[in-house]
Amino acid sequence: MMKKYASLKKGDTINVKFRSKITDVCKKKGCWMSMELPNSKESFVRFKDYGFFVPLNADNSEAIVSGKAFLDVVSVDELKHYAKDGGKSQEEIDKITQPKITYAFTADGVLIEQ
């Protein structure tokens, strides 16, 4: 999956499925998750049309996602919001001062191993 992300430019989108470990989940509703990529990278996964959520305790589970992969620039305000929803401390949230280019994914389906 990392090779596919590396080939993208801002504005490109590809339809893809990939399997990886869930590293983080929104602790409020399960409305987003992060999935492991090689070299300590992550794909930030949101769900199409806010149409479904994942279990709040899905961290460290293996999952397959289906949807659209793209590069995204996330604002400081949005990063702080996600950090708060992810249960980060105020000290960690205050350290967020720069926007971040992310390996984004909009999932239309998620299969989580039990």
Biopython code that builds the backbone (N, CA, C, O; Angstrom):
import numpy as np
from Bio.PDB.StructureBuilder import StructureBuilder

atoms = [
    (1, "MET", "N", (0.825, -1.193, 0.000)),
    (1, "MET", "CA", (0.000, 0.000, 0.000)),
    (1, "MET", "C", (0.869, 1.256, 0.000)),
    (1, "MET", "O", (0.517, 2.258, -0.623)),
    (2, "MET", "N", (1.988, 1.202, 0.690)),
    (2, "MET", "CA", (2.865, 2.383, 0.745)),
    (2, "MET", "C", (3.366, 2.750, -0.649)),
    (2, "MET", "O", (3.496, 3.934, -0.959)),
    (3, "LYS", "N", (3.650, 1.757, -1.498)),
    (3, "LYS", "CA", (4.081, 2.036, -2.874)),
    (3, "LYS", "C", (2.991, 2.780, -3.639)),
    (3, "LYS", "O", (3.283, 3.679, -4.428)),
    (4, "LYS", "N", (1.737, 2.404, -3.406)),
    (4, "LYS", "CA", (0.629, 3.083, -4.078)),
    (4, "LYS", "C", (0.525, 4.533, -3.605)),
    (4, "LYS", "O", (0.360, 5.441, -4.419)),
    (5, "TYR", "N", (0.622, 4.751, -2.287)),
    (5, "TYR", "CA", (0.586, 6.123, -1.771)),
    (5, "TYR", "C", (1.748, 6.946, -2.334)),
    (5, "TYR", "O", (1.577, 8.116, -2.676)),
    (6, "ALA", "N", (2.931, 6.329, -2.427)),
    (6, "ALA", "CA", (4.112, 7.050, -2.917)),
    (6, "ALA", "C", (3.947, 7.515, -4.360)),
    (6, "ALA", "O", (4.573, 8.490, -4.778)),
    (7, "SER", "N", (3.102, 6.816, -5.122)),
    (7, "SER", "CA", (2.908, 7.186, -6.526)),
    (7, "SER", "C", (1.871, 8.302, -6.709)),
    (7, "SER", "O", (1.712, 8.827, -7.812)),
    (8, "LEU", "N", (1.169, 8.663, -5.631)),
    (8, "LEU", "CA", (0.110, 9.669, -5.729)),
    (8, "LEU", "C", (0.645, 11.090, -5.623)),
    (8, "LEU", "O", (1.648, 11.352, -4.959)),
    (9, "LYS", "N", (-0.055, 11.997, -6.296)),
    (9, "LYS", "CA", (0.171, 13.431, -6.142)),
    (9, "LYS", "C", (-1.097, 14.007, -5.533)),
    (9, "LYS", "O", (-2.154, 13.379, -5.594)),
    (10, "LYS", "N", (-1.004, 15.201, -4.945)),
    (10, "LYS", "CA", (-2.190, 15.867, -4.391)),
    (10, "LYS", "C", (-3.248, 15.959, -5.489)),
    (10, "LYS", "O", (-2.963, 16.434, -6.588)),
    (11, "GLY", "N", (-4.464, 15.508, -5.195)),
    (11, "GLY", "CA", (-5.551, 15.519, -6.168)),
    (11, "GLY", "C", (-5.819, 14.158, -6.796)),
    (11, "GLY", "O", (-6.895, 13.938, -7.353)),
    (12, "ASP", "N", (-4.842, 13.228, -6.714)),
    (12, "ASP", "CA", (-5.036, 11.876, -7.245)),
    (12, "ASP", "C", (-5.856, 11.043, -6.266)),
    (12, "ASP", "O", (-5.781, 11.244, -5.054)),
    (13, "THR", "N", (-6.632, 10.116, -6.793)),
    (13, "THR", "CA", (-7.406, 9.169, -5.989)),
    (13, "THR", "C", (-7.359, 7.817, -6.677)),
    (13, "THR", "O", (-7.484, 7.731, -7.898)),
    (14, "ILE", "N", (-7.178, 6.750, -5.886)),
    (14, "ILE", "CA", (-7.224, 5.399, -6.446)),
    (14, "ILE", "C", (-8.174, 4.538, -5.621)),
    (14, "ILE", "O", (-8.260, 4.681, -4.401)),
    (15, "ASN", "N", (-8.883, 3.643, -6.302)),
    (15, "ASN", "CA", (-9.727, 2.661, -5.625)),
    (15, "ASN", "C", (-8.846, 1.466, -5.263)),
    (15, "ASN", "O", (-8.107, 0.954, -6.104)),
    (16, "VAL", "N", (-8.927, 1.032, -4.017)),
    (16, "VAL", "CA", (-8.038, -0.032, -3.564)),
    (16, "VAL", "C", (-8.613, -0.714, -2.321)),
    (16, "VAL", "O", (-9.460, -0.159, -1.621)),
    (17, "LYS", "N", (-8.129, -1.926, -2.069)),
    (17, "LYS", "CA", (-8.387, -2.635, -0.816)),
    (17, "LYS", "C", (-7.022, -2.962, -0.235)),
    (17, "LYS", "O", (-6.092, -3.309, -0.963)),
    (18, "PHE", "N", (-6.909, -2.847, 1.091)),
    (18, "PHE", "CA", (-5.674, -3.307, 1.715)),
    (18, "PHE", "C", (-5.932, -3.809, 3.124)),
    (18, "PHE", "O", (-6.935, -3.476, 3.756)),
    (19, "ARG", "N", (-4.993, -4.623, 3.598)),
    (19, "ARG", "CA", (-5.091, -5.246, 4.914)),
    (19, "ARG", "C", (-3.950, -4.719, 5.772)),
    (19, "ARG", "O", (-2.812, -4.613, 5.314)),
    (20, "SER", "N", (-4.265, -4.391, 7.022)),
    (20, "SER", "CA", (-3.238, -3.916, 7.939)),
    (20, "SER", "C", (-3.783, -3.947, 9.366)),
    (20, "SER", "O", (-4.930, -4.329, 9.601)),
    (21, "LYS", "N", (-2.944, -3.541, 10.305)),
    (21, "LYS", "CA", (-3.327, -3.468, 11.712)),
    (21, "LYS", "C", (-3.906, -2.091, 12.019)),
    (21, "LYS", "O", (-3.370, -1.076, 11.573)),
    (22, "ILE", "N", (-4.994, -2.055, 12.775)),
    (22, "ILE", "CA", (-5.572, -0.798, 13.245)),
    (22, "ILE", "C", (-4.720, -0.316, 14.417)),
    (22, "ILE", "O", (-4.559, -1.028, 15.408)),
    (23, "THR", "N", (-4.173, 0.897, 14.299)),
    (23, "THR", "CA", (-3.296, 1.412, 15.360)),
    (23, "THR", "C", (-4.001, 2.378, 16.306)),
    (23, "THR", "O", (-3.541, 2.590, 17.428)),
    (24, "ASP", "N", (-5.118, 2.967, 15.865)),
    (24, "ASP", "CA", (-5.826, 3.939, 16.705)),
    (24, "ASP", "C", (-7.256, 4.056, 16.201)),
    (24, "ASP", "O", (-7.517, 3.888, 15.010)),
    (25, "VAL", "N", (-8.182, 4.345, 17.111)),
    (25, "VAL", "CA", (-9.603, 4.505, 16.777)),
    (25, "VAL", "C", (-10.146, 5.699, 17.544)),
    (25, "VAL", "O", (-9.728, 5.954, 18.674)),
    (26, "CYS", "N", (-11.076, 6.435, 16.937)),
    (26, "CYS", "CA", (-11.770, 7.519, 17.639)),
    (26, "CYS", "C", (-12.418, 6.937, 18.889)),
    (26, "CYS", "O", (-13.203, 5.993, 18.801)),
    (27, "LYS", "N", (-12.091, 7.495, 20.049)),
    (27, "LYS", "CA", (-12.607, 6.964, 21.309)),
    (27, "LYS", "C", (-13.986, 7.506, 21.671)),
    (27, "LYS", "O", (-14.572, 7.093, 22.672)),
    (28, "LYS", "N", (-14.509, 8.433, 20.859)),
    (28, "LYS", "CA", (-15.859, 8.957, 21.122)),
    (28, "LYS", "C", (-16.928, 8.132, 20.415)),
    (28, "LYS", "O", (-17.905, 7.713, 21.036)),
    (29, "LYS", "N", (-16.742, 7.895, 19.095)),
    (29, "LYS", "CA", (-17.783, 7.223, 18.314)),
    (29, "LYS", "C", (-17.265, 6.099, 17.429)),
    (29, "LYS", "O", (-18.058, 5.305, 16.923)),
    (30, "GLY", "N", (-15.956, 6.012, 17.231)),
    (30, "GLY", "CA", (-15.425, 5.060, 16.261)),
    (30, "GLY", "C", (-15.569, 5.578, 14.841)),
    (30, "GLY", "O", (-15.704, 4.797, 13.899)),
    (31, "CYS", "N", (-15.539, 6.920, 14.688)),
    (31, "CYS", "CA", (-15.808, 7.538, 13.380)),
    (31, "CYS", "C", (-14.562, 7.679, 12.511)),
    (31, "CYS", "O", (-14.668, 8.147, 11.378)),
    (32, "TRP", "N", (-13.392, 7.292, 12.998)),
    (32, "TRP", "CA", (-12.176, 7.236, 12.194)),
    (32, "TRP", "C", (-11.242, 6.214, 12.820)),
    (32, "TRP", "O", (-11.429, 5.792, 13.961)),
    (33, "MET", "N", (-10.230, 5.826, 12.047)),
    (33, "MET", "CA", (-9.190, 4.941, 12.577)),
    (33, "MET", "C", (-7.907, 5.166, 11.794)),
    (33, "MET", "O", (-7.931, 5.682, 10.676)),
    (34, "SER", "N", (-6.804, 4.779, 12.383)),
    (34, "SER", "CA", (-5.506, 4.806, 11.715)),
    (34, "SER", "C", (-5.073, 3.372, 11.495)),
    (34, "SER", "O", (-5.264, 2.507, 12.349)),
    (35, "MET", "N", (-4.476, 3.134, 10.312)),
    (35, "MET", "CA", (-3.991, 1.800, 9.996)),
    (35, "MET", "C", (-2.505, 1.854, 9.686)),
    (35, "MET", "O", (-2.015, 2.797, 9.066)),
    (36, "GLU", "N", (-1.808, 0.832, 10.126)),
    (36, "GLU", "CA", (-0.356, 0.752, 10.010)),
    (36, "GLU", "C", (0.095, 0.610, 8.554)),
    (36, "GLU", "O", (-0.460, -0.162, 7.773)),
    (37, "LEU", "N", (1.128, 1.393, 8.226)),
    (37, "LEU", "CA", (1.838, 1.272, 6.951)),
    (37, "LEU", "C", (3.306, 1.024, 7.284)),
    (37, "LEU", "O", (3.709, 1.238, 8.428)),
    (38, "PRO", "N", (4.121, 0.580, 6.322)),
    (38, "PRO", "CA", (5.551, 0.362, 6.594)),
    (38, "PRO", "C", (6.269, 1.650, 7.020)),
    (38, "PRO", "O", (5.775, 2.756, 6.800)),
    (39, "ASN", "N", (7.431, 1.477, 7.625)),
    (39, "ASN", "CA", (8.319, 2.577, 8.025)),
    (39, "ASN", "C", (7.661, 3.563, 8.978)),
    (39, "ASN", "O", (7.854, 4.773, 8.856)),
    (40, "SER", "N", (6.882, 3.048, 9.928)),
    (40, "SER", "CA", (6.224, 3.863, 10.961)),
    (40, "SER", "C", (5.243, 4.888, 10.401)),
    (40, "SER", "O", (4.974, 5.896, 11.053)),
    (41, "LYS", "N", (4.712, 4.652, 9.223)),
    (41, "LYS", "CA", (3.705, 5.526, 8.616)),
    (41, "LYS", "C", (2.319, 4.967, 8.936)),
    (41, "LYS", "O", (2.178, 3.815, 9.345)),
    (42, "GLU", "N", (1.297, 5.808, 8.743)),
    (42, "GLU", "CA", (-0.083, 5.385, 8.982)),
    (42, "GLU", "C", (-0.997, 5.922, 7.891)),
    (42, "GLU", "O", (-0.728, 6.963, 7.291)),
    (43, "SER", "N", (-2.068, 5.203, 7.650)),
    (43, "SER", "CA", (-3.134, 5.677, 6.778)),
    (43, "SER", "C", (-4.290, 6.105, 7.681)),
    (43, "SER", "O", (-4.723, 5.343, 8.545)),
    (44, "PHE", "N", (-4.786, 7.325, 7.479)),
    (44, "PHE", "CA", (-5.888, 7.844, 8.279)),
    (44, "PHE", "C", (-7.193, 7.548, 7.543)),
    (44, "PHE", "O", (-7.435, 8.066, 6.453)),
    (45, "VAL", "N", (-8.030, 6.705, 8.158)),
    (45, "VAL", "CA", (-9.234, 6.189, 7.509)),
    (45, "VAL", "C", (-10.485, 6.838, 8.102)),
    (45, "VAL", "O", (-10.722, 6.792, 9.309)),
    (46, "ARG", "N", (-11.274, 7.440, 7.219)),
    (46, "ARG", "CA", (-12.608, 7.922, 7.583)),
    (46, "ARG", "C", (-13.606, 7.092, 6.801)),
    (46, "ARG", "O", (-13.223, 6.339, 5.906)),
    (47, "PHE", "N", (-14.882, 7.223, 7.130)),
    (47, "PHE", "CA", (-15.884, 6.348, 6.545)),
    (47, "PHE", "C", (-16.842, 7.128, 5.653)),
    (47, "PHE", "O", (-17.345, 8.189, 6.023)),
    (48, "LYS", "N", (-17.079, 6.571, 4.471)),
    (48, "LYS", "CA", (-17.858, 7.245, 3.433)),
    (48, "LYS", "C", (-19.189, 7.758, 3.985)),
    (48, "LYS", "O", (-19.952, 7.018, 4.605)),
    (49, "ASP", "N", (-19.442, 9.039, 3.743)),
    (49, "ASP", "CA", (-20.691, 9.696, 4.137)),
    (49, "ASP", "C", (-20.997, 9.555, 5.626)),
    (49, "ASP", "O", (-22.153, 9.654, 6.037)),
    (50, "TYR", "N", (-19.946, 9.320, 6.445)),
    (50, "TYR", "CA", (-20.141, 9.156, 7.895)),
    (50, "TYR", "C", (-21.178, 8.060, 8.149)),
    (50, "TYR", "O", (-21.922, 8.089, 9.129)),
    (51, "GLY", "N", (-21.195, 7.077, 7.211)),
    (51, "GLY", "CA", (-22.263, 6.090, 7.174)),
    (51, "GLY", "C", (-22.142, 4.928, 8.137)),
    (51, "GLY", "O", (-23.120, 4.212, 8.352)),
    (52, "PHE", "N", (-20.977, 4.717, 8.722)),
    (52, "PHE", "CA", (-20.807, 3.627, 9.686)),
    (52, "PHE", "C", (-19.615, 3.943, 10.566)),
    (52, "PHE", "O", (-18.834, 4.848, 10.273)),
    (53, "PHE", "N", (-19.483, 3.191, 11.644)),
    (53, "PHE", "CA", (-18.398, 3.383, 12.604)),
    (53, "PHE", "C", (-17.769, 2.030, 12.904)),
    (53, "PHE", "O", (-18.324, 0.986, 12.562)),
    (54, "VAL", "N", (-16.608, 2.057, 13.545)),
    (54, "VAL", "CA", (-15.956, 0.824, 13.980)),
    (54, "VAL", "C", (-16.008, 0.758, 15.506)),
    (54, "VAL", "O", (-16.188, 1.785, 16.160)),
    (55, "PRO", "N", (-15.852, -0.437, 16.081)),
    (55, "PRO", "CA", (-15.867, -0.551, 17.542)),
    (55, "PRO", "C", (-14.761, 0.297, 18.177)),
    (55, "PRO", "O", (-13.657, 0.394, 17.643)),
    (56, "LEU", "N", (-15.068, 0.897, 19.307)),
    (56, "LEU", "CA", (-14.111, 1.764, 19.994)),
    (56, "LEU", "C", (-12.880, 1.000, 20.467)),
    (56, "LEU", "O", (-11.829, 1.599, 20.694)),
    (57, "ASN", "N", (-13.001, -0.314, 20.617)),
    (57, "ASN", "CA", (-11.885, -1.136, 21.095)),
    (57, "ASN", "C", (-11.211, -1.913, 19.968)),
    (57, "ASN", "O", (-10.609, -2.960, 20.209)),
    (58, "ALA", "N", (-11.309, -1.409, 18.743)),
    (58, "ALA", "CA", (-10.740, -2.124, 17.586)),
    (58, "ALA", "C", (-9.228, -1.946, 17.449)),
    (58, "ALA", "O", (-8.625, -2.560, 16.569)),
    (59, "ASP", "N", (-8.595, -1.121, 18.294)),
    (59, "ASP", "CA", (-7.140, -0.938, 18.249)),
    (59, "ASP", "C", (-6.454, -2.311, 18.255)),
    (59, "ASP", "O", (-6.903, -3.239, 18.927)),
    (60, "ASN", "N", (-5.379, -2.417, 17.508)),
    (60, "ASN", "CA", (-4.548, -3.623, 17.433)),
    (60, "ASN", "C", (-5.223, -4.802, 16.740)),
    (60, "ASN", "O", (-4.681, -5.907, 16.753)),
    (61, "SER", "N", (-6.384, -4.595, 16.140)),
    (61, "SER", "CA", (-7.041, -5.638, 15.352)),
    (61, "SER", "C", (-6.553, -5.564, 13.911)),
    (61, "SER", "O", (-6.152, -4.501, 13.439)),
    (62, "GLU", "N", (-6.590, -6.687, 13.223)),
    (62, "GLU", "CA", (-6.307, -6.711, 11.788)),
    (62, "GLU", "C", (-7.594, -6.358, 11.055)),
    (62, "GLU", "O", (-8.678, -6.774, 11.464)),
    (63, "ALA", "N", (-7.478, -5.597, 9.979)),
    (63, "ALA", "CA", (-8.666, -5.208, 9.224)),
    (63, "ALA", "C", (-8.337, -5.127, 7.733)),
    (63, "ALA", "O", (-7.188, -4.932, 7.336)),
    (64, "ILE", "N", (-9.376, -5.283, 6.931)),
    (64, "ILE", "CA", (-9.303, -5.032, 5.497)),
    (64, "ILE", "C", (-10.241, -3.865, 5.223)),
    (64, "ILE", "O", (-11.399, -3.872, 5.641)),
    (65, "VAL", "N", (-9.726, -2.860, 4.515)),
    (65, "VAL", "CA", (-10.560, -1.713, 4.141)),
    (65, "VAL", "C", (-10.675, -1.659, 2.624)),
    (65, "VAL", "O", (-9.756, -2.030, 1.894)),
    (66, "SER", "N", (-11.821, -1.191, 2.179)),
    (66, "SER", "CA", (-12.089, -1.016, 0.752)),
    (66, "SER", "C", (-12.533, 0.426, 0.559)),
    (66, "SER", "O", (-13.371, 0.934, 1.303)),
    (67, "GLY", "N", (-11.959, 1.083, -0.457)),
    (67, "GLY", "CA", (-12.366, 2.459, -0.698)),
    (67, "GLY", "C", (-11.382, 3.221, -1.544)),
    (67, "GLY", "O", (-10.749, 2.660, -2.439)),
    (68, "LYS", "N", (-11.251, 4.521, -1.257)),
    (68, "LYS", "CA", (-10.422, 5.423, -2.054)),
    (68, "LYS", "C", (-9.241, 5.938, -1.225)),
    (68, "LYS", "O", (-9.415, 6.438, -0.114)),
    (69, "ALA", "N", (-8.045, 5.806, -1.788)),
    (69, "ALA", "CA", (-6.826, 6.298, -1.164)),
    (69, "ALA", "C", (-6.413, 7.599, -1.842)),
    (69, "ALA", "O", (-6.540, 7.737, -3.059)),
    (70, "PHE", "N", (-5.915, 8.563, -1.049)),
    (70, "PHE", "CA", (-5.475, 9.849, -1.579)),
    (70, "PHE", "C", (-4.579, 10.534, -0.560)),
    (70, "PHE", "O", (-4.529, 10.137, 0.604)),
    (71, "LEU", "N", (-3.867, 11.573, -1.010)),
    (71, "LEU", "CA", (-3.061, 12.390, -0.106)),
    (71, "LEU", "C", (-3.926, 13.553, 0.365)),
    (71, "LEU", "O", (-4.734, 14.079, -0.400)),
    (72, "ASP", "N", (-3.758, 13.953, 1.620)),
    (72, "ASP", "CA", (-4.561, 15.033, 2.182)),
    (72, "ASP", "C", (-3.678, 15.912, 3.058)),
    (72, "ASP", "O", (-2.711, 15.435, 3.652)),
    (73, "VAL", "N", (-4.014, 17.192, 3.135)),
    (73, "VAL", "CA", (-3.348, 18.101, 4.062)),
    (73, "VAL", "C", (-4.350, 18.400, 5.171)),
    (73, "VAL", "O", (-5.421, 18.951, 4.915)),
    (74, "VAL", "N", (-4.000, 18.034, 6.405)),
    (74, "VAL", "CA", (-4.892, 18.200, 7.546)),
    (74, "VAL", "C", (-4.466, 19.432, 8.329)),
    (74, "VAL", "O", (-3.299, 19.576, 8.694)),
    (75, "SER", "N", (-5.429, 20.327, 8.585)),
    (75, "SER", "CA", (-5.151, 21.581, 9.294)),
    (75, "SER", "C", (-4.807, 21.314, 10.761)),
    (75, "SER", "O", (-5.090, 20.242, 11.295)),
    (76, "VAL", "N", (-4.194, 22.305, 11.395)),
    (76, "VAL", "CA", (-3.842, 22.220, 12.811)),
    (76, "VAL", "C", (-5.105, 21.999, 13.650)),
    (76, "VAL", "O", (-5.105, 21.158, 14.549)),
    (77, "ASP", "N", (-6.179, 22.743, 13.367)),
    (77, "ASP", "CA", (-7.427, 22.596, 14.131)),
    (77, "ASP", "C", (-7.987, 21.186, 14.018)),
    (77, "ASP", "O", (-8.435, 20.603, 15.006)),
    (78, "GLU", "N", (-7.957, 20.644, 12.805)),
    (78, "GLU", "CA", (-8.462, 19.287, 12.600)),
    (78, "GLU", "C", (-7.586, 18.260, 13.317)),
    (78, "GLU", "O", (-8.101, 17.323, 13.928)),
    (79, "LEU", "N", (-6.266, 18.433, 13.245)),
    (79, "LEU", "CA", (-5.343, 17.530, 13.942)),
    (79, "LEU", "C", (-5.600, 17.543, 15.442)),
    (79, "LEU", "O", (-5.590, 16.493, 16.085)),
    (80, "LYS", "N", (-5.830, 18.734, 16.005)),
    (80, "LYS", "CA", (-6.114, 18.843, 17.444)),
    (80, "LYS", "C", (-7.437, 18.156, 17.787)),
    (80, "LYS", "O", (-7.553, 17.496, 18.819)),
    (81, "HIS", "N", (-8.427, 18.316, 16.917)),
    (81, "HIS", "CA", (-9.723, 17.661, 17.123)),
    (81, "HIS", "C", (-9.557, 16.136, 17.155)),
    (81, "HIS", "O", (-10.077, 15.469, 18.050)),
    (82, "TYR", "N", (-8.830, 15.593, 16.173)),
    (82, "TYR", "CA", (-8.608, 14.147, 16.129)),
    (82, "TYR", "C", (-7.814, 13.666, 17.338)),
    (82, "TYR", "O", (-8.092, 12.592, 17.873)),
    (83, "ALA", "N", (-6.828, 14.449, 17.775)),
    (83, "ALA", "CA", (-6.041, 14.072, 18.950)),
    (83, "ALA", "C", (-6.932, 14.011, 20.189)),
    (83, "ALA", "O", (-6.812, 13.094, 21.001)),
    (84, "LYS", "N", (-7.820, 14.986, 20.329)),
    (84, "LYS", "CA", (-8.743, 15.004, 21.476)),
    (84, "LYS", "C", (-9.671, 13.786, 21.423)),
    (84, "LYS", "O", (-9.860, 13.099, 22.427)),
    (85, "ASP", "N", (-10.253, 13.521, 20.235)),
    (85, "ASP", "CA", (-11.126, 12.358, 20.081)),
    (85, "ASP", "C", (-10.382, 11.044, 20.302)),
    (85, "ASP", "O", (-10.978, 10.048, 20.713)),
    (86, "GLY", "N", (-9.082, 11.048, 20.029)),
    (86, "GLY", "CA", (-8.264, 9.851, 20.215)),
    (86, "GLY", "C", (-7.800, 9.651, 21.644)),
    (86, "GLY", "O", (-7.097, 8.685, 21.940)),
    (87, "GLY", "N", (-8.193, 10.568, 22.546)),
    (87, "GLY", "CA", (-7.857, 10.425, 23.966)),
    (87, "GLY", "C", (-6.475, 10.931, 24.340)),
    (87, "GLY", "O", (-5.958, 10.571, 25.397)),
    (88, "LYS", "N", (-5.860, 11.762, 23.496)),
    (88, "LYS", "CA", (-4.531, 12.305, 23.795)),
    (88, "LYS", "C", (-4.623, 13.334, 24.919)),
    (88, "LYS", "O", (-5.674, 13.937, 25.136)),
    (89, "SER", "N", (-3.517, 13.528, 25.629)),
    (89, "SER", "CA", (-3.480, 14.502, 26.731)),
    (89, "SER", "C", (-3.453, 15.920, 26.165)),
    (89, "SER", "O", (-3.111, 16.129, 25.001)),
    (90, "GLN", "N", (-3.819, 16.893, 27.007)),
    (90, "GLN", "CA", (-3.796, 18.286, 26.572)),
    (90, "GLN", "C", (-2.376, 18.702, 26.193)),
    (90, "GLN", "O", (-2.180, 19.496, 25.273)),
    (91, "GLU", "N", (-1.391, 18.162, 26.904)),
    (91, "GLU", "CA", (0.014, 18.468, 26.598)),
    (91, "GLU", "C", (0.367, 18.007, 25.178)),
    (91, "GLU", "O", (1.028, 18.733, 24.436)),
    (92, "GLU", "N", (-0.076, 16.799, 24.803)),
    (92, "GLU", "CA", (0.179, 16.292, 23.452)),
    (92, "GLU", "C", (-0.561, 17.129, 22.410)),
    (92, "GLU", "O", (-0.014, 17.416, 21.345)),
    (93, "ILE", "N", (-1.790, 17.518, 22.708)),
    (93, "ILE", "CA", (-2.594, 18.326, 21.788)),
    (93, "ILE", "C", (-1.935, 19.685, 21.566)),
    (93, "ILE", "O", (-1.906, 20.179, 20.438)),
    (94, "ASP", "N", (-1.404, 20.297, 22.630)),
    (94, "ASP", "CA", (-0.770, 21.621, 22.531)),
    (94, "ASP", "C", (0.497, 21.598, 21.674)),
    (94, "ASP", "O", (0.914, 22.642, 21.171)),
    (95, "LYS", "N", (1.113, 20.435, 21.500)),
    (95, "LYS", "CA", (2.333, 20.326, 20.692)),
    (95, "LYS", "C", (2.042, 20.348, 19.187)),
    (95, "LYS", "O", (2.965, 20.452, 18.379)),
    (96, "ILE", "N", (0.779, 20.251, 18.814)),
    (96, "ILE", "CA", (0.398, 20.253, 17.397)),
    (96, "ILE", "C", (0.377, 21.698, 16.908)),
    (96, "ILE", "O", (-0.482, 22.486, 17.304)),
    (97, "THR", "N", (1.339, 22.038, 16.034)),
    (97, "THR", "CA", (1.463, 23.432, 15.569)),
    (97, "THR", "C", (1.591, 23.552, 14.056)),
    (97, "THR", "O", (1.608, 24.667, 13.535)),
    (98, "GLN", "N", (1.680, 22.437, 13.337)),
    (98, "GLN", "CA", (1.866, 22.462, 11.883)),
    (98, "GLN", "C", (0.838, 21.564, 11.208)),
    (98, "GLN", "O", (0.506, 20.508, 11.745)),
    (99, "PRO", "N", (0.322, 21.960, 10.037)),
    (99, "PRO", "CA", (-0.532, 21.044, 9.275)),
    (99, "PRO", "C", (0.276, 19.812, 8.869)),
    (99, "PRO", "O", (1.507, 19.834, 8.900)),
    (100, "LYS", "N", (-0.407, 18.757, 8.494)),
    (100, "LYS", "CA", (0.275, 17.492, 8.215)),
    (100, "LYS", "C", (-0.254, 16.897, 6.905)),
    (100, "LYS", "O", (-1.462, 16.843, 6.675)),
    (101, "ILE", "N", (0.673, 16.456, 6.057)),
    (101, "ILE", "CA", (0.284, 15.701, 4.860)),
    (101, "ILE", "C", (0.047, 14.268, 5.311)),
    (101, "ILE", "O", (0.915, 13.651, 5.927)),
    (102, "THR", "N", (-1.130, 13.744, 5.002)),
    (102, "THR", "CA", (-1.470, 12.407, 5.472)),
    (102, "THR", "C", (-1.779, 11.480, 4.305)),
    (102, "THR", "O", (-2.141, 11.910, 3.210)),
    (103, "TYR", "N", (-1.622, 10.202, 4.581)),
    (103, "TYR", "CA", (-2.041, 9.157, 3.669)),
    (103, "TYR", "C", (-3.488, 8.863, 4.036)),
    (103, "TYR", "O", (-3.757, 8.086, 4.953)),
    (104, "ALA", "N", (-4.414, 9.483, 3.321)),
    (104, "ALA", "CA", (-5.832, 9.433, 3.672)),
    (104, "ALA", "C", (-6.538, 8.296, 2.944)),
    (104, "ALA", "O", (-6.084, 7.815, 1.906)),
    (105, "PHE", "N", (-7.663, 7.882, 3.522)),
    (105, "PHE", "CA", (-8.447, 6.797, 2.948)),
    (105, "PHE", "C", (-9.906, 7.023, 3.325)),
    (105, "PHE", "O", (-10.220, 7.255, 4.493)),
    (106, "THR", "N", (-10.798, 6.956, 2.340)),
    (106, "THR", "CA", (-12.227, 7.006, 2.610)),
    (106, "THR", "C", (-12.765, 5.607, 2.348)),
    (106, "THR", "O", (-12.819, 5.155, 1.204)),
    (107, "ALA", "N", (-13.160, 4.931, 3.413)),
    (107, "ALA", "CA", (-13.586, 3.534, 3.309)),
    (107, "ALA", "C", (-15.082, 3.435, 3.037)),
    (107, "ALA", "O", (-15.886, 4.144, 3.643)),
    (108, "ASP", "N", (-15.442, 2.542, 2.113)),
    (108, "ASP", "CA", (-16.849, 2.224, 1.914)),
    (108, "ASP", "C", (-17.165, 0.862, 2.519)),
    (108, "ASP", "O", (-18.308, 0.405, 2.490)),
    (109, "GLY", "N", (-16.131, 0.218, 3.070)),
    (109, "GLY", "CA", (-16.319, -1.057, 3.770)),
    (109, "GLY", "C", (-15.112, -1.390, 4.619)),
    (109, "GLY", "O", (-13.978, -1.091, 4.246)),
    (110, "VAL", "N", (-15.357, -2.013, 5.766)),
    (110, "VAL", "CA", (-14.290, -2.439, 6.682)),
    (110, "VAL", "C", (-14.639, -3.822, 7.190)),
    (110, "VAL", "O", (-15.766, -4.067, 7.620)),
    (111, "LEU", "N", (-13.674, -4.724, 7.141)),
    (111, "LEU", "CA", (-13.819, -6.053, 7.706)),
    (111, "LEU", "C", (-12.765, -6.195, 8.789)),
    (111, "LEU", "O", (-11.570, -6.112, 8.505)),
    (112, "ILE", "N", (-13.195, -6.408, 10.034)),
    (112, "ILE", "CA", (-12.272, -6.507, 11.163)),
    (112, "ILE", "C", (-12.250, -7.954, 11.644)),
    (112, "ILE", "O", (-13.296, -8.563, 11.870)),
    (113, "GLU", "N", (-11.039, -8.494, 11.797)),
    (113, "GLU", "CA", (-10.895, -9.860, 12.319)),
    (113, "GLU", "C", (-11.322, -9.907, 13.770)),
    (113, "GLU", "O", (-11.092, -8.966, 14.529)),
    (114, "GLN", "N", (-11.953, -11.022, 14.154)),
    (114, "GLN", "CA", (-12.339, -11.192, 15.562)),
    (114, "GLN", "C", (-11.272, -11.915, 16.309)),
    (114, "GLN", "O", (-11.411, -12.154, 17.508)),
]
sb = StructureBuilder()
sb.init_structure("model")
sb.init_model(0)
sb.init_chain("A")
sb.init_seg("    ")
for serial, (resi, resn, name, xyz) in enumerate(atoms, 1):
    if name == "N":
        sb.init_residue(resn, " ", resi, " ")
    sb.init_atom(name, np.array(xyz, "f"), 0.0, 1.0, " ", f" {name:<3s}", serial, name[0])
structure = sb.get_structure()
